[in-house]
């Protein structure tokens, strides 16, 4: 009986010891599982933070891309909106949802690859734009040079035209005015004046076209009025394109050589005392003048 009791007590002791050992082992295993879970949660949490950081960095990079291409700018705006949506979506993902975080990370990498492609495109566009700008600058400079050369040529042409025009104009020298009485003798007396004789020499000029030239004289009296008689008329003054009166006219056959000529004006009525002015014209241009006085 005594032996049986001892055996029972021993068995109970062994069972108690086994239970204690099992409890210790179970507790240890639970702690190990708990530690693993804590590590896993921390890793997933770190992964989520890393993905968020990547998305924020990616958004900054997209915002830093600038281009003058409207189409690419529109695409960049779309990509920035996608990133903002992913950031917002990530905030609502549980720390334990490793699969969702991994999915968002993969989308981030896709957007990063697309970013690199945009960087290459924009760089290529910038290079092309710089080349076009350089070409446009070169074309502009050439155009401005051509315009300047053209303006210089026009200025030179105008200058040459003026010189040719001046050179083509009849010039005179040795101009004299003689006042004649009724006997064609020289006089200075107003009351005896019957005729005016204006003589001059047309200078030699090989540039002027040869042919008939119209020489006019306009005699203005002390009252500034132009003296006129039945042979007087009008001609077009090239200075303003208007018709003006002349006192006397002479058609001259000019061959480019120096030529002496005289024009006559027969007075009508009594002449006034005072200063007179004779203006001389050739082909409508003013070529000289002469003053004289009657007493």
PyMOL commands that set and color helices and strands:
alter all, ss='L'
color gray80, all
select helices_A, chain A and resi 2-63+70-91+98-167
alter helices_A, ss='H'
color red, helices_A
select strands_A, chain A and resi 172-180+195-202+211-220+233-237+242-246+248-254+259-266+274-282+285-294
alter strands_A, ss='S'
color yellow, strands_A
deselect
rebuild
show_as cartoon
